[in-house]
Amino acid sequence: MSIFSAKKSVAETTGVDLLRAAAAARVKRINYATLARDFGITTEHFLDFANGRRELTDATLGLLAKEFFDAEFDSAANRLRSKNRMPPTSMGIPPPRFDPTIPRPHHPPPFDPAAPRTAINPGPGLTKAWDGKRPGWAE
């Protein structure tokens, strides 16, 4: 068998699969009896749904999607849809596009050996010339 043989089919993840995985995670971590009560189903139905042994109604799946993902469940497409319908807003003015021909101010200029050398600033306390004598020393 070659690695270049026919492609294997990849199973699509549906909205019910996502809700089932989220329900299974909640069953392991928290008291799922209160969740089942909030959704209006029995704890056995919720546990069976989380383990893949039972299907729930579309209304209950919508409540699960709202609780777990803050989304809506589309039963026709078997997908979750975001409840956020607002278009994206800009956070400000974007910077100009990068142009490699323009030198950037944060990069130093290329080294030029013919350029005059400047003295390094010795700092505020060392501005006078050193006379060769150290204060407090004998010689």
C-alpha positions as CSV (number, residue, x, y, z in Angstrom):
1,M,0.0,0.0,0.0
2,S,1.4,3.3,-1.0
3,I,1.2,6.6,0.9
4,F,-0.1,8.1,-2.3
5,S,-3.1,5.9,-2.5
6,A,-6.7,7.2,-2.5
7,K,-7.5,9.8,0.1
8,K,-9.2,8.7,3.2
9,S,-12.5,10.4,3.9
10,V,-12.4,12.8,6.8
11,A,-15.6,13.0,8.8
12,E,-17.0,16.5,9.1
13,T,-17.5,17.9,12.6
14,T,-21.1,18.9,13.0
15,G,-22.8,21.2,15.4
16,V,-24.2,18.3,17.4
17,D,-20.7,16.8,17.6
18,L,-19.4,20.1,19.1
19,L,-22.3,20.2,21.6
20,R,-21.8,16.6,22.5
21,A,-18.1,17.1,23.2
22,A,-18.8,20.2,25.3
23,A,-21.4,18.3,27.2
24,A,-19.0,15.4,27.9
25,A,-16.4,17.9,29.2
26,R,-19.0,19.4,31.5
27,V,-20.1,16.0,32.8
28,K,-16.5,15.3,33.9
29,R,-15.9,18.6,35.6
30,I,-19.1,20.0,37.2
31,N,-22.4,18.9,38.6
32,Y,-24.3,18.2,35.4
33,A,-27.6,17.7,37.2
34,T,-28.1,21.4,37.6
35,L,-27.3,21.9,33.9
36,A,-29.9,19.3,32.9
37,R,-32.4,20.9,35.1
38,D,-31.7,24.3,33.6
39,F,-32.2,22.8,30.1
40,G,-35.5,21.1,31.1
41,I,-34.3,17.5,30.6
42,T,-33.5,14.7,33.0
43,T,-30.0,14.0,34.1
44,E,-30.1,10.6,32.4
45,H,-31.0,12.2,29.0
46,F,-28.1,14.7,29.4
47,L,-25.6,12.0,30.3
48,D,-26.8,9.8,27.5
49,F,-26.5,12.7,25.0
50,A,-22.9,13.4,26.3
51,N,-22.0,9.8,25.8
52,G,-23.5,9.6,22.3
53,R,-26.4,7.3,23.1
54,R,-29.3,9.8,22.7
55,E,-30.3,12.7,20.5
56,L,-31.9,15.9,21.9
57,T,-34.6,18.2,20.4
58,D,-33.6,21.2,18.4
59,A,-34.9,23.5,21.1
60,T,-32.7,21.8,23.7
61,L,-29.7,21.9,21.4
62,G,-30.3,25.6,20.9
63,L,-30.1,26.1,24.7
64,L,-26.9,24.0,24.9
65,A,-25.3,26.1,22.1
66,K,-26.3,29.3,23.9
67,E,-24.9,28.1,27.3
68,F,-21.7,26.4,26.0
69,F,-20.6,28.6,23.1
70,D,-22.8,31.8,23.2
71,A,-24.0,30.8,19.7
72,E,-27.2,29.7,17.9
73,F,-27.8,26.1,16.7
74,D,-28.9,25.9,13.0
75,S,-30.8,22.6,12.8
76,A,-31.1,22.7,9.0
77,A,-27.3,23.0,8.4
78,N,-26.4,21.1,11.7
79,R,-24.0,23.9,12.5
80,L,-23.4,26.5,15.2
81,R,-23.7,30.1,14.2
82,S,-22.3,33.1,16.0
83,K,-24.8,35.4,17.7
84,N,-22.6,38.4,16.9
85,R,-24.1,39.9,13.8
86,M,-22.2,43.2,14.0
87,P,-19.7,44.0,11.3
88,P,-16.0,44.2,12.4
89,T,-15.0,47.7,13.5
90,S,-11.6,49.3,13.0
91,M,-9.5,49.8,16.1
92,G,-7.7,52.8,14.6
93,I,-5.8,54.0,11.6
94,P,-3.6,51.2,10.2
95,P,0.0,51.9,9.6
96,P,1.2,52.6,6.0
97,R,2.2,49.6,3.9
98,F,5.8,48.5,4.2
99,D,8.1,49.8,1.5
100,P,11.6,48.3,1.6
101,T,13.0,51.2,-0.5
102,I,12.3,53.8,2.3
103,P,14.9,53.7,5.1
104,R,13.3,53.3,8.5
105,P,14.2,55.7,11.3
106,H,14.7,52.9,13.9
107,H,17.4,51.3,11.8
108,P,21.0,52.7,12.0
109,P,22.4,54.0,8.7
110,P,24.9,51.6,7.0
111,F,28.5,51.9,8.1
112,D,30.6,54.3,6.1
113,P,34.3,54.1,6.9
114,A,35.0,57.5,5.3
115,A,32.5,59.3,7.5
116,P,34.0,61.5,10.3
117,R,34.0,59.9,13.7
118,T,32.3,61.7,16.6
119,A,33.4,61.5,20.2
120,I,31.3,59.5,22.6
121,N,29.6,61.7,25.3
122,P,31.4,60.8,28.5
123,G,28.3,61.6,30.6
124,P,27.3,64.5,32.9
125,G,29.8,63.8,35.7
126,L,33.0,63.4,33.5
127,T,32.9,66.6,31.4
128,K,36.3,68.0,32.6
129,A,39.6,66.6,31.4
130,W,41.4,64.1,33.7
131,D,44.6,65.5,35.2
132,G,46.1,62.1,36.0
133,K,45.6,62.4,39.8
134,R,43.1,60.4,41.7
135,P,41.5,62.1,44.7
136,G,42.5,60.4,47.9
137,W,45.4,58.5,46.5
138,A,49.1,59.2,47.3
139,E,50.4,59.1,43.8
